Amino acid sequence: MKHKGENYFDMVYEVVKLIPRGRVTSYGAIANYLGLKSGARMVGYAMNASHANPEVPAHRVVNRNGVLTGKHHFGNPDLMQKLLEEEGLTIEKDQILDFEKYFWDPSTHLL
């Protein structure tokens, strides 16, 4: 992806806004797509800072195993799961069931 002078957080948010409803991606997949040298950790920092922006569906970004590792950043620890369940995903013990079925890879889906 070409960087247009945007900061990392803005680049991450632009990708997250493209995740379709009912799909999820991982911090690492976003970092890979953007070519971020600081990787998944930087994407995690961006997601933690995104909760004031309702245009960024941060609930659709999970760890590489489909675990809701960012749920404690939503104010209500059940909100991330609730939002994903409203989109048709099933969560058990903070993990998305059939994660591979719902995984959206920006490197594959965005050109």
C-alpha positions as CSV (number, residue, x, y, z in Angstrom):
1,M,0.0,0.0,0.0
2,K,1.3,3.5,-0.8
3,H,1.5,5.9,2.1
4,K,0.2,9.4,1.4
5,G,1.9,11.2,4.2
6,E,-0.6,9.9,6.7
7,N,0.4,8.8,10.1
8,Y,0.3,5.1,11.0
9,F,-2.9,5.4,13.0
10,D,-4.8,7.0,10.1
11,M,-3.6,4.4,7.7
12,V,-4.7,1.6,10.1
13,Y,-8.1,3.3,10.5
14,E,-8.6,3.5,6.7
15,V,-8.1,-0.3,6.4
16,V,-10.3,-1.1,9.4
17,K,-13.1,1.0,7.9
18,L,-13.0,-1.4,4.9
19,I,-13.6,-4.6,6.9
20,P,-17.0,-5.8,5.8
21,R,-19.8,-6.3,8.4
22,G,-19.7,-9.9,9.7
23,R,-15.9,-10.3,9.0
24,V,-12.8,-9.8,11.1
25,T,-9.1,-9.4,10.6
26,S,-6.1,-9.5,12.8
27,Y,-3.6,-6.9,13.9
28,G,-0.8,-8.7,12.1
29,A,-2.8,-8.9,8.8
30,I,-3.3,-5.1,8.8
31,A,0.3,-4.5,9.7
32,N,1.4,-6.8,6.9
33,Y,-0.8,-5.1,4.4
34,L,0.5,-1.6,5.4
35,G,4.1,-2.7,5.5
36,L,4.4,-1.4,9.1
37,K,7.8,-2.1,10.5
38,S,6.5,-2.0,14.0
39,G,3.9,-4.6,13.1
40,A,0.9,-5.8,15.0
41,R,1.8,-3.9,18.1
42,M,1.4,-0.6,16.3
43,V,-1.9,-1.7,15.0
44,G,-3.0,-2.6,18.5
45,Y,-2.0,0.9,19.7
46,A,-4.0,2.4,16.9
47,M,-7.1,0.3,17.8
48,N,-6.8,1.2,21.5
49,A,-6.9,4.9,20.5
50,S,-9.8,4.5,18.0
51,H,-12.7,4.1,20.4
52,A,-13.6,7.8,20.3
53,N,-14.2,7.5,16.6
54,P,-17.4,5.7,15.8
55,E,-16.4,5.4,12.1
56,V,-13.7,2.9,13.0
57,P,-15.2,-0.6,13.6
58,A,-12.5,-1.6,16.1
59,H,-14.5,-4.6,17.2
60,R,-13.6,-6.3,13.9
61,V,-9.9,-6.5,14.7
62,V,-8.8,-9.4,16.8
63,N,-5.6,-11.4,17.4
64,R,-4.2,-13.9,15.0
65,N,-6.1,-16.7,16.7
66,G,-9.5,-15.0,16.7
67,V,-9.3,-14.0,20.4
68,L,-10.9,-10.8,21.6
69,T,-7.7,-9.5,23.2
70,G,-8.8,-5.8,22.9
71,K,-12.2,-6.2,24.6
72,H,-11.1,-4.4,27.8
73,H,-10.5,-1.2,25.7
74,F,-14.3,-0.9,24.9
75,G,-15.3,0.5,28.3
76,N,-17.7,-2.4,28.8
77,P,-15.8,-5.7,28.5
78,D,-18.8,-7.4,26.9
79,L,-19.3,-4.8,24.2
80,M,-16.8,-6.2,21.6
81,Q,-18.4,-9.6,21.8
82,K,-21.9,-8.1,21.6
83,L,-21.0,-6.1,18.5
84,L,-19.6,-9.2,16.8
85,E,-22.5,-11.3,17.7
86,E,-24.8,-8.7,16.3
87,E,-23.0,-9.2,13.0
88,G,-23.5,-13.0,13.1
89,L,-20.3,-14.3,14.7
90,T,-20.3,-16.8,17.5
91,I,-17.9,-16.2,20.4
92,E,-17.1,-18.7,23.2
93,K,-14.6,-17.9,25.9
94,D,-13.5,-14.7,24.2
95,Q,-12.7,-16.6,20.9
96,I,-14.5,-16.5,17.6
97,L,-15.7,-19.9,16.5
98,D,-14.9,-20.7,12.9
99,F,-12.5,-17.9,12.8
100,E,-11.1,-18.9,9.4
101,K,-14.6,-18.6,7.9
102,Y,-14.9,-15.0,9.0
103,F,-11.3,-13.9,8.5
104,W,-10.8,-11.0,6.1
105,D,-7.2,-10.5,4.8
106,P,-6.6,-7.0,3.5
107,S,-3.6,-8.2,1.4
108,T,-6.0,-10.5,-0.5
109,H,-9.1,-8.4,-0.6
110,L,-7.6,-4.9,-1.3
111,L,-5.5,-4.2,-4.3
